[in-house]
Amino acid sequence: MALTRRTLLGSAAAGSALAVLPDLTSPRAAGAASPPGDVVGKISVGYQGWFSAPGDGAPIGGWWHWSRDRFQPPSPANTTIVSWPDVREYDRTYPTAYPNLGNGQPATLFSSYDQQTVDTHFRWMQQHCCDTAALQRFNPVGDEGPTRDAMAVKVRGAAERFGRKFYIMYDVTGWTAMQSQITQDWTTKMSAHTASPAYARQNGKPVVCVWGFGFNDDGRPFAPAPCLDVVNWFKAQGCYVIGGVPTYWRQGINDSRPGFAEVYHAFHMLSPWMVGRTGTLDGLDWFYANVNVADQADCAAHGIDYQPCVMPGDLSGGHRRHGDFYWRHLYNMVRVGAQGLYVSMFDEYNEGNQIAKTTETQATTPAGTGIRALDEDGTFCSADYYLRITADGGRMLKGQLPLTPVRPTPPVVSGGPPPTGNLAAGRPATASSQNGPFTAGNAVDADRGSYWEGATNAFPQWWQVDLGTSHPVSRLVLALPAGWEARTQTLSVQASTDGTTFTTLAAPAGIRFDPAAGNTVTVTVPTTAARHVRVTITGNTAWPAAQLAHVEVYASTTGTPTAPTAPGNLAVTGRTATSVSLAWTAATDPDGIAGYRVRRDGQQVASVTGTSATVAGLSPATAYTFTVVALDTAGTVSAPSNAVTVTTDAAAPTDLARGRPTTASSHTQAYGSGNVVDGNPDTYWESANDAFPQWVQVDLGAATTVGRLVLRLPPAPAWQARTQTLSVQASTDGTTWNTVVAPAGRVFDPATGNRVTLTATATSARYVRVRITGNTGWPAGQLSQVEVHSA
């Protein structure tokens, strides 16, 4: 497939059974091949610096990288971004065609071409211990060249002013004359910047990075020999050369072409790519155990420094988990013994993996656009939150902070919104043991009838909740199901800020639960900063096990809140073999509704702000029961909605095209043909503009019977309805083609999933081509997925 620099597949391996995670407290590996310098022992951040706006003076002109059509202002229908920057600290911003922000203010964006913007970014780097910026430099020979040249000057000045280092990071994507032009560009332009005291040096040599050698896609078709020639040329110039390489560089599989081992081992430092590989904590742990450990060993054996990519997670995909995802990645790469870390990226609002300041809530995000703010999972995070996590990660890398799997960085600094409501509602819960289905999570749901129960005849037992960040805890409310007979449980309360060291807040005492009092008790404790709250139970007069049906935790400034009404009329609106779509009527609450949590068989599986959701990752032909609860702005959870039970469809026919090699008549920017077989409906192929006819084709690997195609465009509402005139051709040898679906206008409508299904007479084919001659929505051929089925 055509992997692009900015959008990569989640690894199939990361979805397989996870290897057993090594000891989370294992010591970090042996030292670096090189001594500390400006990249070894340091945090480097990828810096795009590629946003511009009309009126900023940039030679390229227009809304560079904000809009798909840069000569029109960015809007929901003309955009390349999925996250919205916090613009409060920029002296100058530019009006867009987006709707006003949720607070009614105009939606404006910054320009990287303004020196004040670059200075602001490097000031943030200085404040948050980002040591070195890797300035991205794509093919500078085309119309982007003069703007990129100017950005190098601006970055140099900002690095000098704010005491940061920077280096040039060449990206060879789409740079067909790379072998000769990259050396000329360095000699005649970029090498001059090494005279700056801010230019990064390692082992006394100026640092340069080349990103993209060995990737297995049509955007970087270079053979090993010219790539090795470039690496050796830079080394001969006295440079310390970093290689931005595929994830599977060591094995030469998946995203890596075979035969590149000599090229990879020629670099002084290797920095394997990771963006898009996984969006889960389990996935990060899988890569640690199955890829990173062996990568580090291979680098050490060849005297190469290892600088793995770390990422905050795709905000638009809901990967971040208010910092837990980023911290796990930082922790894993520090404990593997990495010589440096490369953060992807500093300002990548196009893919949602930026650490630069980002809008906190929907109040400062364009209304109705679906762009997620940092509080998308229900936890408020300050705009600088991911910069603060980066600072802690850098300290951990340098040994200034103990190696710890527990994220030490709170989402809110002083001055943020005060903690309100039941802080434990819906939060992650654990326990020393559980009895059958009576899990720890039952004590933080909205159902008083569900409960946690520890192992029988095995006191002491404990139950614990993670509040997400530290709060001034002062009171707990504990409950058992209302109809249970009276009993006394001997219990104590402990608290911790790191999940390791606990302080006792309430000494062991007999606490009586009496149905006459609703089987509810309140335990008041000295106000204590705590993220983790634990209840330890050593006895129960009515049952030989610890039992809790509901635990509420309150901070010192809060009272008992009013719960929202339950969401109503939960109904199934769609289903596939692996997903179920749901909708419901809104809940109400005096404090306002912050969002909804979808539960599958009692476990939370989705968090949304609207009144609909799609739950994916399900098994075919399997029955599931769903409920929804509402969450108000005080953090209080409602009673559950009505339950609905639905059985997923039978397994869909195998898509013969998934992951197979592709080609196309042309493509624009990063929208390569491989996107049509990557399984991600949001990535897409787009041909050259105003140059019909265009085609994209898939090589199935061997001749097989083809009878049906499913064609898709991205499902987002921003992809408005359009008609593409297209036909389908098939071939057994890639030379002689037969038309199996005649040319016709095909309507792609977001109301029906932007999907078109085509049926053909059963045909033997190895190559399948979709030929497009017209598009009413854009002057180019566009497809996000091409599925090929036998019937």
N, C-alpha and C positions, 0 to 999 in steps of 0.2 A: 504494500500500500504506500501511498505517497505521504509519508509523515512530514508534517511541517514543523518548523521551529516553534511556532506559537500554539499549535494544537496537536497533541499526540494522543494515541489510544491509551486507555487503561490497559495494563498488561493482562493477558489471559491468565498468566501465571498467578497474578495477585488474586484472581477469583477462585483459584483452586484451593484444595485443603491446605490450611496454613501449617507450616512447620512449627514445631514446639518452640515457643519464644525462649531464647536463652535468658539466664538469670538477669533480671533488670538491674541488679546492682553490680554486675560484673565489671572489673576494672577496664579502663580504656587500654587500647593496644599500644605497642611499642612506638618509639618516637619517630620523627620525620626523617626522610632521606636528606632534607636540607634544613639548615638552622632557621629560626624565626626571621622573617623579613616582612615585606609588604603584602605577601599573599600567604606564605606559610605561617600558621598560627594566627591568622587573621580572618575576619568576616569580610568577604567581598559581596557586593550587591550589583546585579545587572541593572544598568541604567539605560533606558531607551532614549529619552530626550527627543522624542519624535512627534510631539504634538504642536500644531500651529493653528493659527486662526487669521482670517482676513484682517489686515491692518496692523499685523505685528512686525512687518518688514521682512519676513522670511522669503528667500528667493523662490521657494517652491510654490508659494501662494495657496490660498484656500485653507480648508479645514483638514490639514494633513493628519491622518490617523484618527481623527474624530469621526469622519464621515466616510461612507463607502464612495459616494460621489463628493469629492472634496471641494467642488465648486458650488455645492449647496450646503446650507447650514445643517448641522446634526439634528436629528429628530428621531422619534421611535422607528420611523420607516427608512431612515437614512443614517445608519450608525454603525460603528465598529466596536463599540464599548459595551461591557456588561456590568461595570461598576461605576459609581459616581464619586468623584473626588470631593473632599472637604476643601472648599475654596476660601475659607475665612482668613487665611494668612497671606493671600496673594494681593499685591497692590493693584493689579489690573486683571480683569477677566473679560470675557467676550460673550455677548448674548447669543443664544441658540434658538432653534425652533422647537425645543422640547416644551412640554407643558410647564407651568409654574411649579415650584417646589410645593411640598405638602403644606408649608407655612405661608404660601401665597407669594413668596419672593420669586423674581425671575430666575430661570435656570441658566447659569453662566458657566463657562469653562476657561481654564488657563491656557496659555501658550508656553511651550518649552523654549520658544525663541526669545521670550522676554528674559533678560539677564536676572531680573528679580526672582523669577520662577526658579531658575537654576540655583541661585543663591539660597533661596528658601529650602530647596531640597537638600543642598549640601549642609545647611545649618541643621536640618533634621538629622542628617547622617552624623554630624559632629555631636549633637545632643544625645544620640542613641547608639554611639560606639560602632557605627558602620565604618570600618577602617578604610576600605578601598572600593572605588566605583569602577566597574567594567563598562566602558562606554561602547555601546553597540554600534558597529559600523557595517552596514550592508553595502552592496555594490555601489561605489561612489562615482561610477562613470556616467550614469544616467542623470535624469533631471533632479534626483535627490542629492547629488553630489555637493553642489554649493551650500545647501542648507546643512548637510552633515559636516562639511568643513567648518562652517561657522559655529556649529554646536560644539565641536572639539575645542575651539577657542574659548567659548563660554564656560565649558566644563573645567578647562584648565584654570581659568581665573577663579572660579568658585572653589575649586579644590585648594588652590593656594591661599585664598582668603580664610577658609574654614579648617585648614590643617588636615585635609583628607588627601589620600592618594588616589590616582586614577590610572587606568591603562586602556589601550585600544583592544577591542574584542571584535575581530572580523567575523562576520557571518557570511558564508559562501553560498547561501541559498539562492538559486537562480542565477548565479554569477558564472556564466558559461566561459568567459575568458579569464577566469580567476587566476590561473597559473602565472600568466605574465603580468596581469594588471595589479594583483595584490602586492607584488614586489615593487612595482613602479610607484604605487600609491604610498607605500611605506617610505621609499627612498626620497620621493619628491615632496611629500606632505607630512605624514604622520610622525616620522622619526624626529622631526624638529621639536616635537613636544617633549621628547625625552630630556631636553635641556632644563625643563621645569623641575624645581625641587619637589613638586607634588607628583611627578611621574613615578609610578610604582617600580621598585627594583627588588629583585630577589637574587640572592647570591651575588650581589653587585651588578646584576645585569638588568637592563630595562625589560619589563614584562610585556609580552604581546600574546594574545589568545587567538586561535583560529577555531571557529565553531562550525562543525558540519561535515568533517571528513568521515567517510565510512557509513553514513546513513543510507539505509536501503530504500530510497525513494527517488522519484524522477526529478525532484528539485535539486539533488546533489549527485549527478551521475558520474562523478569523477572516479577514475581508476586509481589503484594504489600508487602507481609510479609518480604521476604528477603531484599527488598529495605529499608523498615522501620528499619530493624535490622541494616543495614549498617549506616544509618543516625544517629540512636541512639548510635551506637558504637563510631562514631567519636565525637559526642557530649560528651560522657562519657570520652573521652580522653582529654577533655578540649578545643576542637576546635570550631571555629565559622564556620558553615557549610553552603555553598551556594549550591542551587540546580539549575542545568541547565535543565530546564523543557520544555515541549511542549508549543507551542503557545496557545493552547486552554486548558491549565491545569485546569483552574478554572471551566470550563463546562464539562470536561471529554468527549469531542467529537473530531471529525476529527483526528488530530495527537496525541491525548491523549487517552490512555486507560481509561475506567471508573473504579471507585473503588480506585483511588489513592489519594483522597482528604487528607486522614490522612498522607500519605507520604509527599505530598507537604507542608502541614501545619506544618510538623516537622522541616523543614529547618529554619535557622535563616534569610536567604535571598533567594529570588527567582529571577531567571534570565531567563525569557522565551525566546525561540529561535525565530528568525525572518528571517534569511537568506533564500532567495528564495520565501518568502511569497508575495512580490509585487515588481514591478519595476517602479511604477508611484507615483507621488505626491498625486494624488487622493487616491491611495491605502493606502499610509501612513496615510492620514487623516481619511480614513475609519477605520483603525485599532485603531487610537487614540480614535475616538468617540465610537467605538463598542467593543473594547477589552481592551485597555490600561487603560482607565478611571476606568472601573470596576475592573481591576486587581489591580490597586493602592488602591482602596477602600477595596478590600478583604484583601490585605496585611496589611493595616492599622488596620482593624478590628481584625486581628489575631496577631498583634504585630510583623509582619515580614517586613524586609527591602526589598524594590523593586529595582531591578537592571536590567531594560530592556535592551535587545540587540539593538544596533544601528549599522547601516551599511552604507558604502559609496555607495553601489550599485554595481551591476555586470558590470564591464567595458566591458566585452565581449558581454554582452547583450544590451549595449547602454543605461543603466539606469542612468548614473551619472549626466548628464546635467551640466557638468563643476561645480559640487559642490552643485547645488540647491537641489538635492535629499538628500545628506548627511545632509545638513543644516536643511532641513525640518524635518528629522528624529530626529536630535539632539534637535531642537526647540520643537517638539511635546513631547518628553520625559522629557525635563526640565519643560515645562509648566504643564505636568501631575503631577509633584511633585516627580519624581523618586529620590530615595535615593542615587543612584549611576548609572553609565552607563557602559555597557560592549560593547566595540567596536569589531565587528567581520568583519575582523580580521586584525592583524598587517601585517602578511607576507603570506597571503593565495593567492599566485599566481595561485594555482590550480583552483580556482573558480572565480578569477577576482575581489574579494572584499577586496583586500589589501589596507592599507593606507600607507605602506612603499613606498619608492621612486620607481617610475615607469617610463618607457620610455616616453618621451614627444611627440615625433613625429615618423614618419616612418623612419626617417634617422637613428635612433638608435634601430630599431626593425628589426628582420630578414625579408629580402625582400620576398615578394610574399606569405607570410604565412597566411595573413588575421588576424594576431594578432593586436588588436586595441591598439593604443597609447592614451595618455591622451587628445590629441587634436581631438579625433575621431568625435566630433560633430562640428568641425570647430573653436573651441575656444582654443587657445594655453593655456596650464596649465603647470606651472613649476613642476618638478619631485616631489618636496616636498609639493605640493599643499594640499593633503588630510591630511598630518601631520599638516599643518597650520590651516586647518579647525578644526581638532581635538583640537588644542590648544585653539581656540576661543570657541569651544563647552564646554571645561572644564572651561573656565572663566565664561561662561554663567551659567553653573551648580553651580558654587561657588558664584554667585552673583557679580562677578567682572566685568561683562559685562551685560548690561540691557537685559532682555528677549526680543528678537526681531525676527520676522519671516523673516527679510531681511538679507541675507547672507552678513556679513561684510568683508569677506576675498576675496581679488582679486586673480584671477588665476595666475597672474604674479607679481613677486616682482621686485624691481629695478634691472636693468641689463638684463631683458627679452627683447624679440623682441619689437621694438617700434610699437606703433599703426599706422596702415596704412589704406588707403582707406576709403570708406564710412562705418563708424562704425555702422550705423543703419540698414544696409542691412540685411533683413531677421530676425532681432531681435524681441523679444516679444514686442507687442504694445498694449496699452490700451487707453481708452478714457472715458470721463465723460458720454457720451451717443453715440448712433449711430442711424441712420435713416435706417431702413430696412436692406438690405444686404450690406450697405456701411460701412464696419467695419474698425476698427483701423488698422488691418493688411494690408489693401490695400495700406497704405501709405509707407510701407517698402518692398513691393514686386517689381518686375522688370517691372510691367505693368503700364505705365503712364496713361492708359485709365481707370484704376480702381482707386477709391478714397474713402476717409473717409468723412462722413458727419454727423454732430451732429444733435441733435433734433431741430426741427423747432421752431422758435420764443421762444428760451430758452437760450439766452446769459446770462452769459459767458459760453463757453464750452472749454474743453481742450483735447489735444491729447498728448500721452506720449510714449516714447520708453525706454526700458531697454537695455543698451549697454553690460550688462554682468559683467563688471568690470569698475572701474574708469579710465577715460582717460582725458588728458588735452584738453578739448573741446574748439575750437576757432571759428568755422564757421558752419552755417547751410545753406543748399540749400533747398528751399521750391518750390513746383511746383503744378500747376493745369493741367488738361488735355489740351493739346496744342490747341485744337480747340475752347475752351470756350471763350466767350466774356470777355472783360476787366472788372475788378472789384477791389475794394480796401477792404482789410480785416484789421481790427484793431487788432493787435496781440502783444504779448510779449513772451519772452523766459525765462524759469526758469530751474534750474538744482539742482540735489540732489545727494548725495553719498549713502543715505540709503533709498530713496523712501518715506521718511516722512517729513524731513525738506528741504524746497526748497529756493533757492536764485535766485533773478531776475538778469538775465544776459543782457537782452535787455528790456528796458522800453516799455510800450504800445505805438504803433505808427501805422499810416496808411500805409500799405504795398500794393503797386499796382501790380497786376498780369495782364500782357498785352500780348495778343497773338502775338503781333509784336516782343516781346522779348522771345517768347517761353513759356509764362506764368510761367517763372521761376525767382525767386529772391534769392539773397544771403544775409544772415544776419550774420554780423561779430560781435562776442562777445568777451569780455575779456577772455583770456585763463583761464579756470577754471576746476579743477578736478571734473568730474561728471560721474556718472553711469546712472542716470535717467535724461532724457532731456524732458521738457514739453513745448508745444506751447499752449498758452491760447489765445483764439479769442473772442473778445467782440462785433464785428460788421462786416457786409459784405454788400457792397452796391448793390450786384446783386442778393442775395438770403438770406432769413432770417435764415441762419444756417451757422455754421462753416464748411469749406471744405478744404481738403488737399489731393492731389493725390500722392505726393511723398515728403518724407523728407529724406535728407541726412545729416549726422553729421560727421564732420572732426576734427581731432586733430591738434594741432598747427604745427606739422612737416609734414603734408601731403599736397599733391596737388590733383587735380582732376584726378582720375585714368582712365585708359582705360578699358572698360568692356570686359569680355571674349566674344567670339562668342557663339551663342546659341547652345546647344546640338542638334544633328540632328537625323533624322530617328527614333524617338521614336516609339517603337512597343511593343505589348503585346506578351510575350513569354510563358506565362502559366497562368492558373487561376484555382481556386477551389471555393467552396461555400463561403469561407471567406478570400481569398487572391488573389492578382493579381501580376504576375511577369512581369517586364518591362526591356527593354534594349534599348540602344541608342548609337550613335557614339559620340566620344569625342569632347569636345569644345577645343578651343585653346586660348592662352593669352600670351603676352610677359613675364608676371611675373610668369607664370605657373599656372596650375589648382590645387586648393586645394581639391575640391570635388564637389558634386552635391546635390541639394535638390529636392526631389520629392514632387509635390503638387497634392492634390486630391481636385477637385472642388474649387481650389484657395487657399487651406490651406496646409501648409507644413506638411507632414506625415512621411518623412524619410530623412536621411542625410547619404550619402555614399561617399566613395573615388573612387570607380570603376564606370563602365558604365552599371551597372545592379542593380536592387533592387527588393525586394518582399515586398509589402504592405499588412499587415495582419489586422485582426480585422474588416473585412468587413461583410456586411449582405448578405445572400444568395439571388440570383435572383434579384440583384439590379444593376442599371447602375451607373457607376462612370466615371468621366473624369479626365485624368491625364496630367500633363505637368512636365517638368524638367528644372531647371535652373542650370547654372554652377557658381561656386564661385572661384575666383582666390586667389592667396596668399596674395594679398593686401586687401582682403575682399570685392571686387567688384562683384556684381551679374550681370549675363548676362540677356538678354532677354529670355523669355521662349521658349522651344522647340515647335514643333508641338504638338497639343493636340490629345490624343487618348481616345475614349470612349469604355468601355467594360462592359458587364453585367456578374456578377459572376454566377457561377453554382447554380443550385437548392440545397437546403439543403441536405447534405450527410445523408445517413442512420445512425441511432443511433448506436454508438459504445457501445455494451452491456458490454464490459470489463472495460471501463473507471472507475478508482477509486475503482474497486472491489478487494477483498482479493486475494493474490497470494501466491504460494509456488514454490519451485524449488528443484531439486535434490541436488544442491549446488550453492554457489556463492563465488566470490573472492573479497577480500577487501570490498569496499563500494558499489559494483555493485550488489545490491540486486534485488530480483525478482519484488519488487514493482515498479521499474523504468519502467517496460513494460506497466504499466497502468496509468502513471502519466500525460500523454498528452504532455510530453516534449520530442521531438525527439532526444535531445542531451544527455539525461541520458540513461543508458542502464543496462541490466542484463548481467553478464558474469559468466559462470560456472567455476569450478575448471579446471586447465590446464591438458591436457593429460589424461583425464579420461572419454572418451566417453563410452557409451551414456550418455547424460544429458537431462534434461527436465525442462520446466517451465510451470506452469498451473495457470488458473484463475478460481475462483469460481464466477459464475454469480448470485448466490443468490437463484435462483429457476430454474427449468427446463424450457427451452424456445427453440424455433426452431432456429437452427444455420445453416447457408448456405454459409457463406463467411468469410474469414479471411484476414486481411491485416497485413503483417509482415514488420517491418522496422528496419534499422540500422541508426545511426546518418548520416545526409545528408552531413556533411563536406567532402571536397575532401580528407582529410587525411585518411578517411575510404575508402581505395582502394577497388576495386571490389574483391569479393570473392564468392565462392559457398559453401553453407551449405546444407548438406544432411539431410533432415528432413521429418517428417510425422506429422499428426495431429490426436489426439485421443480424444474421447468424452465419457462422463459418466454421468449418472443421479444420482449416489450415491457416486462417488469418489472411488469405489472399482472395479467395472466391467467396462472395457474400450473397446470401439470399434474404430477401425481405420477408419477415415472418409476421410483422404487424405493419399494416399500411399507414402512410402518413395521415395524421388527423390532429385536430386541435384537442388537447387534453387539459381539462380544467383542474388546477391545483387550488384548493380552497381550504383555508385554515379551519373553517367551520366543520370540515370533514377530515381533519388531520393532515391536510396538504398531501394527500396520498392518492395515487392513481394505480389501479390494477389493470394489467393488460393480459389477455389470454391469446395464446398463439396455437396454431396446429402443432402437435407434438413433433419436434425437430431434433435431430442429432446435431449438437454444436459443441465446440470447444470455446469459441470466441463469440461473445454477445455484445453488440454495439447498439447504443441508443443515439439516433441522429436527430438533431434539432435544427429546425429552419426558421423558427420564429418564437417570440416571447412577448406577450403584451405587458408584462410587468417590469422588464429590464432588457436592455438590448444585448443579451448574451444568453447562452445556454446555461441552465442551472439545475443541479440535482444534488440532494444531500445523501440519498441512498438509492442504490440499484440492487434489488433483490432478484435473484434468479431461482426459480423452482422447477422441479421436474413436472409438476402437474398443478 
